């Protein structure tokens, strides 16, 4: 027994040193790297849209392609589209909308066009949100050489969430989910407008185009 006591004490001391060493070597987890908010770009001082700069910013953006953040669906029974949010769109400062920002891209996985959103076959369209005279607008700019398919000056709903966003998310939604003027039961509006894109476009804001009034 007299031999076991020193050995036991030695084992306990070794365990204490190892535990102490682990505590000394342990480092705090790395800080979360937040995505950069989108660069304000696109509107000229006269309020005109610079198409080339929007496309350049759209191409340079990083998009969240993970299901749940992105959303793939057949829109209007025609086009197979994936809506992908810009990773930093949810961090957009409100003042950035005065020049406009790209908040998402719409990727066409098929050969069908969808003119109301500027969608061309097998192409990408950038969703650009901007503000004029205090009101929000959207532009849908396809990444093609010509601007004849561009969809401009679409009135857009800016809606506050129940809590601040922690990442960018996008969805295809029926009209009326965010708008107060159009109820979910407004079948005529659904048939007239089809499904609309929705995205987290600022820390305390989500954006969706308004359905046309006629």
N, C-alpha and C positions, 0 to 999 in steps of 0.2 A: 504494500500500500504506500510505503514511503517513496517508492520509485514512481508510482503513478501520479502523485500529486504534482511534482514539478513538470512532468510531461503534460498533464492536463492544463496547468497554468500556461505552459508554452504554447499549446494549441489555441487557448483563448487569446493570448497576446497576439499570435499570428493572425487570428481572425479579426481582431480589433484593428491591427495595422492594415490589413487588406481592405476592411470596410472603410477605414479612414482614407486610404489611398483612393478608393473609388469615389468618395465624396470630394476629394481634392481634384480628381481628374474630370469629374462630371462638369459639363458646360451647359449653359442654357440653350434651348432649341433656337435655331436661326429665326430671325424675324421674318414674317410673311412678306413676300415681295408682291406689292400691289401693281396691277397693270397701269400703264400710263393712260391718262384720259386722252380722248381724240384731240388732234390738233385743229384749232379753228381755221377753216379754209373754205373758200368757195365763192363767197359773196364779194363783189366789187363795191367800192364806195357808193356807186349809184344804185346799188341793190341788185344789179344783174348777177347771174350765176356764171362762174368761170368753170366750164365743163371739164377742161383738161386738168385743172387743179383738183376737182372732186374725184376724177378717175385716178389721178396720181395718189391722192390720199387713200382712196379705197383699196388700191392695189397694195399699198404699203402697210395696211392694217393687219392686225392679228385677230382672228375670229375663233370663237369657241364652237368647235364642231361636235362636241359631246352631246348625245341625245339627252334631253332634259333642259339643256341650255339652248341648243338648236332644235329645230322642229321641221321634220319633213312631212309633206302632205300633198295630196292631189287637190289642186285649187280650181274651183269652178268646174270640176269634173273634166278638166282639160290638161293642166300643166302639173308635172311632177316637180315641185319646188322644195328646196331646203332653205329655211330662214336661219341665218347664223349671225348672232350678235357680235359686234366688236368687243373684244375682251375688256377694254377700259371704258366702254360707253356709259356704264352705270356711275362713273366718277366724273362725268362732264359738268364743269361749272356752268351755272345758268348764263353767265355773260358770254360764254362761247357760242351760244346760239345766234348772237348778233352777226357773227360771220358764218356760222353754220358748221356742222360736223357730220361726218359719216358715222352712223350708229350701227349699221348692219349691212349684210349683203344677201341677196336672193340668188341662189344657185339653181339654174334650170338643168335638171337631170335628164330631160327628154327633148323631143323635137317640136313641141307645141309652143306657140307664142301666146302671151297674155298681155295685150296692148295696154290695159288699164294700169298695169304696174311696170310698164316699160320692159317686159320680159321678152327676150328673143331666144330662138332655139339654141340649146347647148351653150348658154352664155351665162355671165354673171351680171347682175344689176346691183348698183350701190344705192342704199337708202340714205339720203342726206336730209337732215332736219335743220331748219333755220327759223329765225324770228324776224318779222317785219311789223312795225307799228304795234308792238306788244303781243302780236298773235303768232302762233306757231304754224309752220308750213312744212310739207315734205316735198322732196323731189326724188324721182326714181330714174337713175342715170345708168343705162346699160353700157357695159364695157365693149362697145363696138365703135368703128371709125366715124359713124355719122350720128348727129344729134336728133335726127328726125323721129326717133322712137322715145325721146325723153318725155317724162311726165313731170310737169312743174306746178308749183303753187297749189298743192293739195292741202286744204285746211286740215290741221292736225290737233288732236286732243292731247293736252298735257295733264296727266292725272296723278295726284299724290298717292303713294302706297301707304299701307298701314304701318310700316316701319321702314327704315332706310335699307336700300339694297346692299348686299354684300358681294354680289357678282352680277355679271350681265346674263340676262335670260331673254329669250324670244319665243313667241308663240304665234300660230295662226288662230285668229278668233273670228267668230261671227259678229256682225254689227250689233251694237247695243251693250256689249260687255262693259265698256267704259263710258259710253255716251249716255247722258241723261235724257236726250231728246228722242232716242230710239230704244224702244223696249225690246226684250228678247223675243216677244211674240210677234214682232212686226215682220210677218212673212214676206210682205211686198218689198220691204227694204232689203231683206236677205237675198231675195231673188234678183233684185236690181243691182246690188253691189257685190255680192259674193263675199268670200272670206277675206279678212284684212290682216296685215301684219301688225304685231305688237312687240315692243322692246323696252327694256329698262334703259332710259336715255339720260338719267342724271341720278345722283344719290337719292333724291326725294321726288323723282318724277319718272313716269312711264309714258310712252308716246304711241299713238295709233292714229292713222289717217281717219278723218271723219267720212262717213258715207256720203255720197253725193245726194243733194236735195231733190234731184229729179233724174 
